[in-house]
């Protein structure tokens, strides 16, 4: 019996030890689990913070992306507008170049016409000087001015003093001049009568009247006697208002009493080119 009690006591003691060991082990496991739970809670909190930070970054990135997209869209619009402006400027440049080329062509054509006019004027001067070479410098002169040919005939050659009746020698000079004119129908003829400043007496009212009558007398000889085309001829009187020398001396007044026959090649082609 005693032995049985010892065995039973030993069993209870052994059971107590086992239970204590299991309890300690459970407590350790519980502590470990609690530590793990705390670590997990901390990690979870950290992860939540990371998620929140990432969400903020995503939100910021999305905003940046939207801003970038807006800037890209704005740049595309600017590029499109720039392209349109470039195209418009290119078109304007092309038109300007075309207009410049046309103007250059017109200038070249005009220069060619001017060269032709100079050549024609020089040729006309040479022909006129050759035709009138039998007259001395006191009677007439042939020269060029502003692209035109001037045949300046003195009163001594053409008219008696105060008269508009042409002298025979003057008629002879006009016949030679008309012969040259009739060789070229493209020469316009402008006849200008000039006087000195001494007031006229007698048949004519004043120097205007005398200068005009003298110019008209020469027109009639050229047209009626020598068949110069009247549509080519213009006559005018200038009285004493366009002197070539001072009227204060006899020599100056003699030079001013003159009739200028101004010859110029017709400029129809030039006027067409200039749109006149």
Secondary structure, 3 states (H helix, E strand, C coil): CHHHHHHHHHHHHHHHHHHHHHHHHHHHHHHHHHHHHHHHHHHHHHHHHHHHHHHHHHHHHHHHHHHHHHHHHHHHHHHHHHHHHHHHHHHHHHHHHHHHHHHHHHHHHHHHHHHHHHHHHHHHHHHHHHHCCCCCCCCEEEEEECCEEEEEEEHHHHECCCCCCECHHHHHHHHHHHHHHCCCCCEEEEEEEECCCCCCCCCCCCHHHHHHHHHHHHHHHHHHHCCCCHHHEEEEECCCCCCCCCCCCHHHHHHHCEEEEEEEECCHHHHHHHCC
